């Protein structure tokens, strides 16, 4: 007999690997030992999968000629009944993705990947085996689950590529969201609670290691799932879980770092080790097990923490020929105290703030920086240990070390970086939003993402993070998406920031998806467009500086912190990391979550409104949209900026765009009232007054606009607003607005006509639809809405009755009818006759009475 098997109690990855292996070996039957995990049973019952497999107790097997073993290379882990009948002549083949120590006579395919299913799918793809949509969904789900939705450090780029290929050939993303999520049973939930109660933290050579312990009679099913949930909830960098049973202490270790070397760790490993390790100690106490684990961490620290993990990158440099005063300005603007000096693409020294500042004081501001720089500098490799970098800094009494890779400057390490590495903050995570350290907090929100974001977007976010990890680029989703996620509001405005080349990131992402890319080189960004209409903007983490107030900024590469600092308000200055090892970690440098929970709009720095005065409009827009309140100091800065005329320095087109966004908010009038209170409306609309009359007219307009649009069509909202605001302004003020906001040249004539028409309506008070029509015919929606804003609710009913009647009235008689049937001559008389007939119809004349009306009309004019 020929069989395919795996370890006992197969999970998704083992099961899917067996199904994939059967496509390679169709003459083999699938045999399992133990029970399938519950989520797998649920998946199989919901799909019409034509799968044939047996449990070991259902068969009587006496001889095995061939055994294919998947997802393990340890023959002791397959069903014991099969172990006993494997003979010398049994051909064994292995497919495994764990580290392995196989003997020379064992054959198979072994590769370190996040999932064994990835390994088998690659084989199927090479051999061009046919895969159904349900099978593709099974395989993709297995990859998602085994890699922790691409968050386990063992995940490789090939896992990502294979998952993308499976989606391409039919895997259902919605099912991935359902079956790749981790739902705990009540027993598993109780175990999580026990582990949390037994949680403690130790500082091991400057690295925080969290240790959770619990006690059970035996190793429970789904133990790795319990650990996964615990790790996700805690959001810590290093986690050890110790589970004491009757005669064993099971351990598992998780690290955000790429890999833990467990070769010297005593005990029995159940998998290949690395950053996701499971094993046990025989006849050992929990205390002894903990000591062994800590010793293993100590052995790993120097190897684990590399300089590249703490260095700042990219590095800002200055050219050797630059003036001292220019370098001094750069240091002031960026806050950098050490800047490498480059001459002909070669590092020739470093400029230090204290030396540059002294040079300026001593009248050397116009000298070249190369003349006052420090020619001595210390270098290190990105793969050097942090400890060796610390030793170099102490030995050379320097404040910074340049990180060189193949002769290229790739980073810099300062004393501050080393101090943070050695004595990193212990972050106390409070789901209520009260961080122990508001200057920099991290908070795991992966579960929140899974719960509140639609599945296809979650899948896409994970792919983005996986590509970032492949390219070694920290990758984040930022801005309004994060804000609205925390507010439980939908937002498909996906802005991604990478610490690296965004255009290279987009090109790599294109390898996995059929997308169109539009590059924005001046902003170090790319836009990715998908066939289903989804758009994702990817930008290089950048800092902006403004050469002059209100001008568009200059852009330079930077870090995520500086990228967030350039944003308008604290509530928009949060990021969520997407990389596999830290997926779903919310990063908050500026107390943004605190402001969001308190409902506060706060500018990030005092010059915010001066640098970009359009933030004045945005502050009010966000305040009204979310029902928040502009913080007192921010309100003072806003009012001062408006009073000092900084809005005059912004282009009219930018102001117009911001105003239109405000007008389309749910409560535009409240926003305009607030802008008026800050003295902004009179700056935007010369000679305007936001008095009671204006308020009433705007209220009528916004309340009736949608209703009227259903009949007369949508007006240009900005034009109607200007008509109301400028109705009492002189021609010079109106012409100024036409020029400033790029209005059509006939706007002054249209405004004059609208004012005259409204005046006639108010004075004549028409009672019939025909009277309204005589005054309003051929008027555009903007004029009609402007007129309606002058009318009280009672008279508005007559006006709206006219509009409805106008939209419903059609003549059966036309000009040709009058010429052919009534022998009229072409000319103005025909238009006059049709106008009279249309007015009669508006006032109630029935359609069948049109001919009679025309006869009487012509008779009255003395015509035949």
C-alpha positions in Angstrom: 0.0 0.0 0.0 1.1 3.6 -0.7 0.1 6.3 1.7 0.5 10.0 2.4 0.6 11.0 6.0 1.6 13.7 8.4 2.0 14.4 12.2 -0.9 13.4 14.5 -3.8 15.8 14.9 -3.2 17.5 11.6 -3.8 21.3 11.3 -4.6 23.2 8.2 -1.1 23.2 6.9 -0.6 19.5 7.4 -4.0 18.6 5.8 -3.5 21.0 2.9 0.0 19.6 2.3 -1.4 16.1 2.2 -4.0 17.1 -0.3 -1.4 18.8 -2.5 0.9 15.8 -2.2 -1.8 13.5 -3.5 -1.9 15.6 -6.7 1.8 14.7 -7.1 1.3 11.0 -6.1 -2.3 10.2 -7.2 -1.7 6.4 -6.5 -1.3 7.2 -2.8 -4.1 7.4 -0.3 -4.2 10.0 2.5 -4.1 8.6 6.1 -4.4 10.6 9.3 -3.9 9.9 12.9 -5.7 11.7 15.7 -8.4 14.3 15.0 -8.7 17.3 12.6 -8.7 20.7 14.3 -12.2 22.2 14.6 -11.6 25.1 12.2 -10.5 22.6 9.6 -13.6 20.5 10.1 -15.8 23.6 9.7 -14.0 24.5 6.5 -14.4 21.1 5.0 -18.1 20.9 5.8 -18.7 24.3 4.1 -17.0 23.3 0.9 -17.8 20.9 -1.8 -14.3 19.4 -1.8 -14.1 16.0 -3.4 -11.4 14.7 -1.0 -10.8 11.2 0.0 -8.9 10.5 3.2 -8.9 7.9 6.0 -8.2 7.8 9.7 -5.7 5.2 10.6 -8.2 3.2 12.7 -10.4 2.8 9.6 -7.9 0.7 7.7 -6.1 -2.6 8.1 -2.6 -2.0 6.7 -0.1 -4.9 6.7 2.5 -3.7 4.2 3.8 -0.3 3.1 5.7 0.1 -0.2 5.7 3.9 -0.2 5.1 6.6 2.4 5.0 10.3 1.6 5.3 12.3 4.8 4.4 16.0 4.9 4.9 18.9 7.4 7.4 16.9 9.5 10.7 15.2 9.0 10.4 13.4 12.4 9.1 9.9 11.7 8.2 9.5 15.3 5.4 12.1 14.9 3.4 10.2 12.3 0.7 7.7 13.5 2.3 4.9 15.6 0.4 2.2 13.6 2.2 3.3 10.5 5.6 3.6 12.2 5.4 -0.1 13.2 4.9 -1.4 9.7 7.5 0.7 7.9 10.1 -1.8 6.7 13.5 -1.7 5.1 11.9 -1.8 1.6 9.5 1.0 2.3 10.3 4.0 0.2 10.1 7.2 2.3 9.7 10.7 0.8 9.6 13.9 3.0 8.2 17.4 2.3 9.0 19.7 5.2 9.4 23.4 5.8 11.2 23.2 9.2 14.8 23.0 9.9 15.8 19.4 9.9 18.6 17.0 10.6 17.9 14.2 8.2 20.1 11.2 7.6 21.6 10.7 4.2 19.3 8.0 3.1 16.1 10.1 3.5 14.9 11.8 0.4 12.5 14.6 -0.2 12.1 18.4 -0.6 13.1 20.6 2.4 13.1 24.3 2.4 12.8 26.8 5.3 9.4 28.5 4.6 6.5 29.8 6.6 4.3 26.9 5.5 4.7 23.4 4.1 1.7 24.1 1.8 3.9 26.7 0.1 6.5 24.1 -0.6 3.9 21.7 -2.1 2.1 24.4 -4.1 5.4 25.3 -5.7 5.8 21.7 -6.8 2.3 21.7 -8.2 2.9 25.0 -10.1 6.1 23.7 -11.6 4.4 20.6 -12.8 1.3 22.6 -14.0 -1.1 20.6 -12.0 -4.7 21.7 -12.2 -6.1 23.3 -8.9 -9.8 24.0 -8.3 -11.0 27.2 -6.7 -11.9 25.4 -3.5 -8.5 23.7 -3.4 -6.8 27.0 -4.0 -8.8 28.5 -1.1 -7.8 25.5 1.2 -4.1 26.0 0.3 -4.2 29.7 0.7 -6.0 29.4 4.1 -3.4 27.0 5.2 -0.6 29.4 4.3 -2.4 32.2 6.1 -2.9 30.3 9.2 0.6 28.7 9.4 2.3 32.1 8.9 0.0 33.9 11.3 -1.4 35.9 8.4 2.2 36.6 7.3 3.2 37.9 10.8 5.5 35.0 11.9 9.2 35.8 11.5 9.6 32.4 9.8 7.4 33.8 6.9 9.4 34.1 3.6 8.8 36.0 0.4 7.8 32.7 -1.3 4.9 32.3 1.1 3.6 35.7 -0.1 4.1 34.9 -3.7 2.4 31.6 -3.5 -0.6 33.1 -1.6 -0.9 35.8 -4.3 -0.8 33.2 -7.0 -3.5 31.1 -5.3 -5.7 34.2 -5.1 -5.0 34.9 -8.7 -6.2 31.4 -9.7 -9.4 31.5 -7.7 -8.9 31.4 -3.9 -11.7 33.3 -2.2 -10.4 36.2 -0.1 -13.6 36.3 2.0 -13.1 32.7 3.1 -9.5 33.5 3.9 -10.7 36.1 6.4 -13.1 33.7 8.0 -10.9 30.6 8.3 -7.6 32.2 8.8 -8.8 34.1 11.8 -8.1 32.7 15.2 -11.2 31.9 17.4 -10.6 30.3 20.7 -12.7 27.7 22.5 -13.8 28.4 26.0 -11.0 26.1 27.4 -8.4 27.9 25.2 -9.7 31.2 26.4 -9.3 30.1 30.0 -5.8 29.1 29.3 -5.0 32.5 27.8 -6.4 34.1 31.0 -4.3 31.8 33.2 -1.2 32.7 31.2 -1.9 36.4 31.6 -2.2 36.0 35.3 1.1 34.2 35.3 2.9 36.9 33.2 6.1 38.6 34.3 8.8 40.5 32.6 12.6 40.2 32.8 15.3 42.4 31.4 17.9 40.2 29.8 21.0 42.2 28.8 18.8 45.2 28.0 16.2 43.2 26.1 12.7 42.8 27.6 11.6 39.1 27.7 8.1 38.4 28.8 7.4 35.0 30.5 3.9 33.5 30.9 3.4 30.3 32.9 0.4 28.1 33.6 -0.4 24.5 34.7 -2.5 21.8 33.1 -2.8 18.0 33.3 -1.6 17.6 29.7 -0.8 19.6 26.6 -4.1 20.9 25.3 -5.2 20.9 21.7 -4.6 24.2 19.8 -1.7 25.2 22.2 0.0 27.2 19.4 -3.3 29.0 18.7 -3.5 30.0 22.4 0.1 31.3 22.2 -0.7 33.2 19.0 -3.6 35.0 20.6 -1.6 35.8 23.7 1.3 37.2 21.6 -1.0 39.3 19.5 -2.8 40.7 22.5 0.4 41.6 24.5 2.2 43.1 21.5 5.6 42.3 23.1 8.9 41.7 21.3 9.9 38.5 23.1 7.5 36.0 24.6 8.2 32.7 26.4 5.3 30.5 27.4 5.8 27.7 29.9 3.1 25.1 30.4 3.7 22.6 33.3 2.1 19.2 33.0 2.5 16.0 35.1 5.9 15.0 33.9 6.9 17.7 31.3 7.3 21.4 31.0 6.3 22.5 27.5 7.8 25.7 26.2 7.3 27.9 23.2 9.3 31.0 22.3 8.3 33.9 20.1 10.5 36.8 19.0 9.9 39.7 16.7 13.5 39.2 15.6 14.2 37.0 12.6 15.4 33.9 14.3 16.4 32.5 17.7 19.3 30.0 17.7 18.0 27.1 19.8 20.8 24.6 18.9 22.3 24.8 22.5 18.9 24.7 24.2 18.4 21.6 26.3 15.1 19.8 25.8 13.2 18.2 22.9 12.2 20.4 20.0 8.8 19.6 18.4 9.6 21.7 15.4 12.7 23.2 13.8 13.2 26.1 16.2 13.8 29.7 15.1 11.6 32.6 16.1 8.7 30.2 16.5 9.9 27.3 18.7 7.9 24.5 20.5 9.4 21.8 22.7 9.5 20.3 26.1 11.7 19.5 29.1 11.4 16.1 30.7 11.4 15.8 34.6 12.1 19.5 35.0 10.5 22.2 37.2 9.1 25.4 35.8 11.8 27.4 37.6 14.6 25.2 36.0 12.9 25.5 32.6 12.8 29.3 32.9 16.5 29.4 33.8 17.4 27.4 30.7 15.3 29.6 28.5 16.8 32.8 29.9 20.3 31.4 29.4 19.4 30.7 25.8 18.3 34.3 25.4 21.5 35.5 26.9 23.5 33.5 24.3 21.4 35.0 21.5 21.4 38.7 22.5 24.6 39.8 20.9 23.7 37.9 17.7 20.1 39.0 17.7 20.5 42.8 18.1 22.4 44.1 15.2 23.3 47.7 14.5 20.9 47.8 11.5 18.0 47.4 14.0 18.8 50.6 15.9 20.4 52.8 13.4 18.8 55.8 11.8 18.4 55.6 8.1 18.5 57.2 5.5 21.2 59.5 6.6 21.1 63.3 5.9 24.5 64.4 4.5 26.0 67.8 3.5 28.4 68.5 0.7 31.9 69.6 1.4 31.6 72.8 -0.6 28.5 74.0 1.3 28.8 77.1 3.4 28.9 76.8 7.2 25.8 79.0 7.6 23.8 76.7 5.3 24.8 73.6 7.3 23.9 75.5 10.4 20.4 76.2 9.0 19.9 72.5 8.1 20.9 71.5 11.6 18.4 74.0 13.1 15.6 72.8 10.7 16.1 69.1 11.2 17.4 68.9 14.7 20.4 66.8 13.7 23.6 67.5 15.7 25.9 65.4 13.6 25.9 65.4 9.7 28.4 63.5 7.6 30.3 65.5 5.0 30.5 64.1 1.5 33.0 65.0 -1.2 32.7 63.3 -4.6 30.4 60.6 -3.1 33.0 59.8 -0.4 32.7 60.4 3.3 35.4 62.9 4.3 34.4 63.9 7.8 31.5 64.9 10.1 30.1 68.3 11.0 29.1 68.6 14.6 26.7 71.2 15.9 29.0 72.6 18.6 31.7 73.2 16.0 29.4 74.7 13.4 27.8 77.0 16.0 31.2 78.2 17.1 32.2 78.8 13.5 29.2 81.0 13.0 29.8 83.0 16.2 33.4 83.6 15.2 32.5 85.0 11.8 33.2 81.9 9.7 29.6 81.5 8.4 30.7 81.9 4.7 33.5 79.4 4.9 33.2 75.9 3.4 32.1 73.2 5.9 35.1 71.1 4.9 37.3 73.7 6.6 35.6 73.4 10.0 34.5 69.7 10.0 35.9 66.9 12.2 38.0 64.7 9.9 38.0 61.9 12.4 35.0 59.6 12.4 34.1 56.1 13.5 32.5 53.5 11.3 30.8 50.1 11.8 28.9 47.5 9.7 25.2 47.1 9.9 25.7 43.5 10.9 27.9 44.4 13.8 26.4 43.7 17.2 25.1 46.7 19.3 27.6 45.8 22.0 30.6 46.2 19.6 29.2 49.5 18.5 28.9 50.6 22.1 32.5 49.6 22.7 33.7 51.6 19.7 31.8 54.7 20.9 33.3 54.5 24.4 36.8 53.8 23.1 36.8 56.7 20.7 34.8 59.1 22.8 32.5 60.0 20.0 28.8 60.8 19.8 28.0 59.0 16.6 29.1 56.1 14.4 28.6 56.0 10.7 27.3 52.7 9.3 28.9 51.6 6.1 27.9 48.8 3.7 30.2 48.1 0.7 31.5 51.6 0.9 28.1 53.2 1.0 26.7 55.2 3.9 23.5 53.5 5.0 22.9 54.7 8.5 24.1 56.4 11.6 24.0 55.4 15.3 24.0 58.0 18.1 24.4 57.8 21.8 20.7 58.2 22.1 20.1 55.2 19.9 22.4 53.0 22.1 20.8 54.2 25.3 17.3 53.3 23.9 18.6 49.9 22.9 20.2 49.2 26.3 17.5 50.7 28.5 14.4 50.6 26.2 11.1 51.8 27.7 8.8 49.2 29.2 5.5 50.0 27.6 2.5 49.5 29.8 -0.5 48.8 27.5 -3.8 50.1 28.7 -6.8 49.3 26.4 -8.5 52.4 27.8 -6.0 54.6 26.1 -3.8 55.8 29.1 -0.2 55.0 28.0 2.4 55.1 30.7 4.7 57.0 28.3 2.8 59.4 26.0 5.9 60.4 24.1 6.0 57.1 22.3 3.5 54.4 22.7 2.9 51.1 20.8 -0.4 49.3 21.0 -1.4 46.0 19.3 -4.6 46.5 17.3 -4.5 43.5 15.0 -7.7 42.1 16.3 -9.4 45.6 15.8 -8.2 45.5 12.2 -9.6 42.0 11.7 -12.9 43.0 13.3 -13.5 46.4 11.6 -11.9 46.3 8.2 -13.4 44.4 5.3 -11.5 41.2 4.6 -10.1 42.0 1.2 -8.5 45.2 2.6 -7.0 43.2 5.5 -5.6 40.8 3.0 -4.1 43.6 1.0 -2.6 45.2 4.1 -0.9 41.9 5.0 0.5 41.7 1.5 1.8 45.2 1.7 3.6 44.3 5.0 5.0 41.2 3.5 6.5 43.1 0.5 7.9 45.6 3.0 9.6 42.7 4.9 10.9 41.2 1.7 12.6 44.5 0.9 13.6 45.2 4.5 11.5 48.4 4.5 9.5 49.3 7.6 6.0 49.7 6.1 3.0 51.5 7.7 -0.6 52.5 7.0 -1.0 56.1 8.1 -3.3 59.0 8.5 -7.1 59.1 8.1 -7.4 55.3 7.7 -5.9 54.8 11.2 -7.9 57.6 12.7 -11.2 56.3 11.3 -10.3 52.7 12.3 -10.0 53.7 15.9 -13.3 55.7 15.5 -14.9 52.6 13.9 -15.7 54.5 10.7 -15.0 53.1 7.2 -12.2 54.7 5.2 -10.8 53.3 2.0 -8.2 56.1 1.6 -5.2 53.8 1.9 -2.0 55.8 2.4 1.1 53.7 3.0 4.5 55.0 4.1 7.7 53.1 3.7 11.1 53.8 5.2 12.8 53.3 1.8 12.2 53.9 -1.9 8.4 53.9 -2.4 8.7 53.6 -6.2 10.9 50.5 -5.8 8.3 49.2 -3.3 5.5 49.7 -5.8 7.4 48.0 -8.6 8.0 45.0 -6.4 4.4 44.8 -5.4 3.5 44.8 -9.1 5.2 41.4 -9.4 2.4 39.9 -7.3 -0.7 41.8 -8.6 -1.9 43.1 -11.9 -1.8 46.8 -11.1 -1.1 50.1 -12.9 1.5 52.4 -11.2 1.7 56.2 -11.5 4.9 57.6 -10.1 5.1 61.0 -8.4 8.8 61.4 -8.3 8.8 65.0 -6.9 7.0 63.7 -3.8 8.9 60.3 -3.6 5.6 58.5 -4.0 3.6 56.2 -6.3 -0.1 55.4 -6.7 -1.1 51.8 -7.4 -4.4 51.2 -9.2 -6.2 47.8 -9.1 -8.7 46.5 -11.6 -11.5 46.5 -9.0 -11.1 50.3 -8.5 -9.0 50.1 -5.3 -6.2 52.7 -5.1 -3.2 52.5 -2.7 -0.8 55.5 -2.4 2.7 54.5 -1.3 5.1 57.3 -0.2 8.6 57.4 1.1 8.7 58.4 4.7 9.6 62.1 4.3 10.1 65.3 6.1 8.8 68.6 4.7 10.3 72.1 5.2 8.8 75.3 4.0 11.1 77.9 2.4 8.4 80.5 2.9 5.1 80.5 4.8 2.1 79.1 2.9 4.2 77.8 0.0 4.1 74.2 -1.0 6.9 72.3 0.9 10.2 70.9 -0.2 10.4 67.1 0.4 13.2 65.0 1.7 13.5 61.3 2.7 13.2 60.7 6.4 11.8 58.4 9.1 8.3 57.5 10.1 8.4 59.8 13.1 9.3 62.8 11.1 6.9 61.8 8.4 4.1 61.8 11.0 5.3 65.1 12.5 4.8 67.0 9.2 1.0 66.1 9.3 -1.7 68.6 10.2 -3.2 67.4 13.5 -2.3 64.9 16.1 -5.4 62.7 15.3 -4.0 62.2 11.8 -0.4 61.5 13.0 -0.7 57.8 13.9 0.7 54.8 12.0 0.0 51.1 12.0 3.0 48.9 11.2 2.2 46.3 8.5 5.5 44.2 8.3 5.0 40.5 9.1 6.8 40.6 12.4 4.9 43.5 13.8 1.6 43.6 11.9 -1.1 45.6 13.6 1.1 47.6 16.0 -0.2 51.1 16.4 2.6 53.7 16.7 1.8 57.0 18.4 4.6 59.5 19.0 2.4 62.5 19.8 -0.3 61.5 22.2 -2.7 61.1 19.3 -4.8 58.3 20.8 -5.3 60.5 23.9 -6.5 63.4 21.7 -8.8 61.1 19.7 -10.4 59.7 22.9 -10.9 63.2 24.3 -12.2 64.6 21.0 -9.5 67.2 20.6 -8.1 68.8 17.4 -4.5 69.8 18.2 -1.8 71.2 15.9 1.5 69.4 16.2 3.6 72.5 16.5 3.2 76.3 16.8 4.1 77.1 13.2 1.6 74.6 11.7 -0.9 77.1 10.4 1.8 79.5 9.2 3.5 76.7 7.2 0.1 75.7 5.6 -2.8 78.0 6.3 -5.3 75.7 4.6 -5.1 73.7 7.8 -7.3 76.4 9.2 -10.2 75.1 7.1 -9.2 71.5 7.8 -9.2 72.0 11.6 -12.8 73.3 11.4 -13.8 70.6 9.0 -12.6 67.8 11.3 -14.0 69.5 14.4 -17.5 69.5 12.9 -17.3 66.1 11.2 -16.4 64.3 14.4 -18.1 66.5 16.9 -14.7 67.3 18.4 -13.3 70.6 19.8 -10.3 72.6 18.6 -7.8 72.7 21.5 -7.5 76.2 23.2 -3.8 76.8 22.1 -4.5 75.5 18.6 -7.6 77.8 18.4 -5.4 80.8 19.4 -2.8 79.9 16.7 -5.5 79.5 14.1 -7.1 82.8 14.9 -3.8 84.6 14.9 -2.8 83.1 11.6 -6.1 84.2 10.0 -5.8 87.7 11.4 -2.3 88.2 10.1 -3.4 87.4 6.6 -1.6 84.2 5.9 -4.6 82.9 3.9 -3.8 85.6 1.3 -0.6 83.7 0.6 -2.3 80.5 -0.4 -3.4 80.0 -4.0 -7.1 80.5 -4.7 -7.4 77.0 -6.2 -6.2 75.3 -2.9 -8.5 77.4 -0.9 -11.4 76.7 -3.3 -10.7 72.9 -3.0 -10.6 73.0 0.8 -13.8 75.1 0.9 -15.7 72.7 -1.4 -14.6 69.7 0.8 -16.1 71.7 3.8 -19.3 72.4 2.0 -19.8 68.7 1.3 -19.5 67.8 5.0 -22.7 66.7 6.8 -22.9 70.0 8.7 -21.5 72.7 6.4 -23.3 75.6 8.1 -21.8 74.8 11.5 -18.4 74.8 9.9 -19.0 78.2 8.2 -20.3 79.6 11.5 -17.1 78.4 13.2 -14.9 79.9 10.4 -16.8 83.2 10.8 -16.1 83.1 14.6 -12.4 82.8 13.8 -12.6 85.8 11.4 -11.9 83.6 8.4 -15.0 84.2 6.2 -14.3 87.9 5.8 -10.8 87.0 4.6 -12.2 84.6 2.0 -15.1 86.7 0.8 -14.3 90.5 0.8 -16.9 92.9 2.2 -19.1 89.9 3.4 -20.8 89.8 6.7 -21.8 86.6 8.4 -24.9 88.3 10.0 -28.2 86.8 10.9 -29.6 87.3 7.4 -26.6 85.4 5.9 -27.0 82.6 8.5 -30.7 82.2 7.6 -30.1 82.2 3.9 -27.3 79.5 4.2 -29.5 77.4 6.5 -32.3 77.5 3.9 -29.9 76.7 1.1 -28.3 73.7 2.8 -31.6 72.3 4.0 -33.2 72.5 0.6 -30.3 71.8 -1.8 -30.7 68.1 -2.1 -34.4 68.3 -2.4 -34.1 70.9 -5.3 -31.4 68.9 -6.9 -33.7 66.0 -7.5 -35.6 68.2 -9.9 -33.3 70.9 -11.2 -30.1 69.0 -11.0 -27.1 69.6 -8.8 -25.7 73.1 -8.6 -22.1 74.1 -8.3 -22.0 74.5 -4.5 -19.1 76.9 -4.4 -20.8 79.3 -6.9 -24.0 79.3 -4.9 -22.1 80.0 -1.7 -20.3 82.9 -3.3 -23.7 84.3 -4.5 -25.0 84.3 -0.9 -21.8 85.7 0.6 -21.1 88.4 -2.0 -24.7 89.6 -2.5 -23.9 92.9 -0.8 -20.3 93.3 -2.1 -19.4 95.8 -4.7 -18.2 94.9 -8.2 -14.5 95.3 -7.3 -14.8 92.7 -4.5 -16.6 90.3 -6.9 -14.0 90.7 -9.6 -11.3 90.0 -7.0 -13.0 86.7 -6.1 -13.4 85.8 -9.8 -9.7 86.3 -10.3 -8.7 84.6 -7.0 -10.8 81.5 -7.2 -10.7 81.0 -11.0 -14.4 81.6 -11.6 -16.0 81.9 -15.0 -15.8 85.5 -16.4 -19.6 86.0 -16.5 -20.0 85.3 -12.8 -20.5 89.0 -12.0 -23.4 89.1 -14.6 -24.9 86.0 -13.2 -24.7 87.3 -9.6 -26.3 90.6 -10.7 -29.1 88.7 -12.4 -29.6 86.4 -9.4 -29.9 89.4 -7.1 -32.4 91.2 -9.4 -34.4 88.0 -9.9 -34.6 87.3 -6.1 -35.7 90.9 -5.6 -38.5 90.6 -8.1 -39.7 87.3 -6.6 -39.7 88.8 -3.1 -41.5 92.0 -4.3 -44.0 90.5 -6.7 -44.8 87.4 -4.6 -46.0 85.2 -7.5 -48.9 82.9 -6.6 -49.1 80.7 -9.8 -46.5 78.5 -11.4 -46.8 80.5 -14.6 -45.9 83.7 -12.8 -42.8 82.0 -11.3 -41.9 80.8 -14.7 -42.0 84.2 -16.3 -39.5 85.4 -13.7 -37.3 82.3 -13.5 -37.2 80.7 -17.0 -33.7 79.7 -18.3 -32.1 80.3 -14.9 -29.4 77.8 -13.8 -29.5 75.7 -10.6 -27.2 78.2 -8.7 -29.6 81.1 -9.4 -32.7 79.0 -8.5 -31.1 78.0 -5.1 -30.0 81.5 -4.5 -33.6 82.7 -5.0 -34.9 80.0 -2.8 -32.6 81.0 0.0 -34.6 84.3 0.2 -37.9 82.6 0.7 -39.5 81.6 4.0 -40.8 78.1 4.5 -44.4 78.9 3.5 -43.4 80.6 0.3 -40.8 77.9 -0.4 -43.7 75.4 -0.8 -45.1 77.5 -3.7 -41.6 77.8 -5.2 -41.0 74.0 -4.9 -44.5 73.3 -6.3 -43.5 75.3 -9.3 -40.3 73.4 -9.7 -42.1 70.1 -9.6 -44.7 71.2 -12.0 -41.9 72.5 -14.3 -40.2 69.1 -14.3 -43.5 67.2 -15.0 -44.9 69.4 -17.8 -44.3 68.4 -21.5 -46.2 69.8 -24.5 -47.6 67.6 -27.3 -47.8 70.6 -29.6 -44.6 71.9 -31.1 -43.5 74.4 -33.7 -44.0 72.0 -36.6 -47.6 71.4 -35.4 -48.3 75.1 -35.4 -46.9 75.5 -38.9 -48.5 72.4 -40.4 -51.9 72.3 -38.6 -52.5 76.0 -38.0 -50.7 77.5 -41.0 -48.5 79.8 -38.8 -45.4 81.3 -40.3 -41.9 80.7 -38.9 -40.9 83.5 -36.6 -41.1 84.9 -33.0 -44.9 84.4 -33.0 -44.4 80.6 -32.8 -42.2 81.0 -29.7 -44.7 83.3 -28.1 -47.6 80.9 -28.8 -45.7 77.9 -27.3 -44.7 80.0 -24.2 -48.3 80.9 -23.6 -49.4 77.3 -24.0 -46.6 76.1 -21.6 -47.6 78.6 -19.0 -51.2 77.5 -19.3 -50.2 73.9 -18.8 -48.1 74.9 -15.7 -51.3 76.4 -14.3 -53.3 73.3 -14.8 -54.4 73.1 -18.5 -55.0 69.4 -19.4 -52.9 67.8 -22.2 -56.0 67.1 -24.3 -57.0 70.8 -24.1 -53.9 72.0 -25.8 -55.4 72.2 -29.3 -58.5 74.1 -28.0 -56.2 76.6 -26.2 -54.1 77.2 -29.4 -57.3 77.8 -31.5 -58.6 80.4 -28.9 -55.2 82.0 -28.7 -54.9 82.3 -32.5 -58.5 83.6 -32.7 -57.8 86.2 -30.2 -54.8 87.4 -32.3 -57.1 87.5 -35.4 -55.5 84.5 -37.1 -57.1 81.7 -39.0 
